Amino acid sequence: MRLLGALRRVLLTVPIALGVAVLAFFSLHLLPGDPVQIMLGDTKTSVEQIRSMQHELHLDEPLHVQLLLFFGHLAHGDLGTSIVQQRPVAAIIAGAVPATVELTVATFVVALVIAVPLGLVSAIKPGSWIDRTMLTSSLLGVSMPAFWFGLLLILVFAVDVRVLPTSSQIDSTIALERVTGFMLLDSLLTRNGAALASVVRHLVLPAVTLGVVFAALLARTMRSSMLEALRMPYVTTARAKGVAEIAVIAKHALRNALIPAVTVAGLQIGELLGGNMIVETVFSWPGLGRVVVNAIFAKDYVVVQAAVMLYAITYVAANLLVDIAYTFLNPQLELG
Amino acid sequence: MRRGSWVIVLAALLGLGPVDATGAAAKALSFVLDAADNRANEAQAIVAQLGQVGISAQVRIWKYAVLLDQMKAGQRAAYMTDWGSAYFDPFDLAEPKLTTGGRGNFSFYSNPAVDKDLRTASSTTNEAMRKAAYLDAQKAAYTDAPWVFGYVLQNIEAASSNLDGWVPAADNGETVYGLSHRGGDSIVVGMRTDSIGTLDPAIPPTRDTESVLRNIFDALVAHTPEGKVVPQLATSWRKVGPATYVFALRSGVKFHNGDPLTADDVVFTFERVITPGAIGGKSSPRKDLLGPLARVQKLDDSHIRFEFSAAFPEALVLQALVHFQVVPQKYLEQAGEAGFVAKPVGSGAFRYVRGTVDSQIVLERNDAYWAGPSKLKQVVFRMMPEPSTRIAALLAGEVHLIQEVAPDLVGRLQASPGIQVKTAEGTRSYEIELNNKMAPFNDPRVRQALNYAIDWTPILRDIYHGYAKRLATAFLPSGFGYDSQLRPYPYDPAKAKELLRAAGY
């Protein structure tokens, strides 16, 4: 049952991805501005040259023809060529995805390490100083602008104390052979210890910047769902049966309390996988967020279409994983 | 607050029209000043100043691409714009901006005399005539005042004090060949962009792309930081006709892969640019930088002839050639377009080692460079779009040279030990363009009044911390044929009011 449900959900991503690509196509065309003009800026160019470039890029064709061309390419497994960068879109996206995925994973680790123990402790001891500190600081974490917090971390840990690098993914003196494009993975695969250490050091500040916001949300969700679970009759029953408090919390309460937390985490991961343009800019991180925002400003339709398709697939996949996690946490639930 | 005042505040916020405190709205000049968000403060200051001469203006902030569309459609009245020049010649600034129907003429300015001057300047090889034409055009533009003429900003860059021989370039180019680093033999350059886009010299979208490319590839001629043209792969050149030039090629130059650089490579480089569809089916977006270039021919192993379809001044030929780095025909044809961009091979002072266009590009010294090897062994160009991060990285000693320092952060950097800050005059004009076809700005007196009504001194002092210079017209001091006698419009509110009164306001 589980497998069949999952398969149906996976197949569902295809129409969803195509649907958002079409939506992105039309909404970008509604915006004013011509990609060729934007790309050329104030480069010396004649009107004829601009016309011929628009023609080469099929920008002078009616909208439905352009859309058909896009689907034609897609049917051949080709995402097209970026208007501005004149590079295959697949290569542009594939170049940015590993950086974003690594940052997402690191962010998730930071968030879990902070949020799970804090959320649990403050739920077990509501009103304690830990609980009050957690509530206040998580409010701060949620409301703090990432831009400001990231720069603050850079100033303290890279400029004043100098224990971590300010930005970028790896030390420029280290040569890392490209195998998968994922730097953590590549440094492990090629057994490059220096590269691994450098990559991890470079990950810390951006992961903490994003992770603190994530942790704040997660800790608050953990706390409230855990508080609720601890008041449930089955917990009282368990206690009355004489089950040790630690087992009551870990076995009976936590498992049920995790369901809302997994939901929040799934949505957050979906969002993180889209790339955070602001944090990527602050930390000179070559991720997906920057690629997509720049493509929107430059009206590089082709890149935006491919990116939103990827976003749609990512979200559906993240939700699917969340639902699968539900069925493990509560076997009564089934994948719909 | 009473209900009535709320309505006024709301109306003002929505930009529904001028709210004149005196109630004398009858003949007051009022308009909306459009600006992109990077110039919002400046726009507010200008509007406040205009208020003092009785002009009621409101600021509207736009995304530039959207504003561009609207102003090109002639739907806006006054807009803050800027335009850069890559030629050190009005050929790609005054010409596109002031010629009737020019690509950058967003003010819809049209003066047949100016058109004729600008046409002359780009189609005669007589330098004296070119200069006279430019001087004439400046005087006419000054009087017609199609814009509120603005200013040119300085390029502010900073570097470690251990870096010797460093001079920031007027065109933001970062050519590091002549630098030496007392702290070691490698440097990291913090670039202001988040991606240089490509490593193909036939399609560099920005100056930042060119910055990196000029270290990997050489062109026939190159710029000094001040914009003077000097020989690079060409040793000399001569004009053999008004539309024909012959360049002598330096002998013994080798590409990084060991192949000799030949006249065929030079011909191939330019054919790739001027032939439609020559770059994997697409045309080079840079074709028109070469003016009316029709054909490039190899005369013998060391001479190449450039034929233009119309007379083209030598100064413009040279300024254009600076932007076209020579690529290796054999390697490019073997590797294919994608292979070439993934691992470019040039003949410049540094060879490409690794990196990507949106993170960092690592280059190493070309020991066989024709002018002798650089003192630097390794150069890294790191893309750092956030200005504060660039400064942090410079302070932390991670990078040794950074582009584009914000004027308000110069003080902080100058006070830091081990840092040097230098400036170069930029090549970009910032202005307020007025819609010359639409009332009220179809009346030259109103446009002149605006030029008199704005006091740029406090704006340039407070917003740009003095790292800016007033312009009298659309011509830059760094460009050929600049009229240094022509003074910018002075701040004269009385004169502005007089002109407005004469125009019926």
Interface residues (C-beta under 8 A of the other chain):
Chain A: L31 P32 G33 D34 Q37 I38 M39 L40 G41 D42 T43 K44 T45 S46 V47 Q49 I50 S52 M53 E56 V84 Q85 Q86 R87 P88 G95 A96 A99 L151 I154 L155 A158 V159 R162 P165 T166 S167 S168 Q169 S172 T173 A175 T281 V282 F283 S284 P286 R290 V291 N294 F297 K299
Chain B: K63 A65 V66 L68 D69 Q70 W83 G84 S85 A86 Y87 F91 D92 L93 P96 R103 G104 S186 V188 D194 S195 G197 T198 D200 I203 P205 T206 P276 G277 I279 G281 K282 S283 P285 R286 K287 D288 L289 A338 V341 V353 R354 T356 D358 S359 Q360 V362 Q378 V380 R382 M383 M384 P385 E386 S388 T389 A392 A393 L395 A396 E398
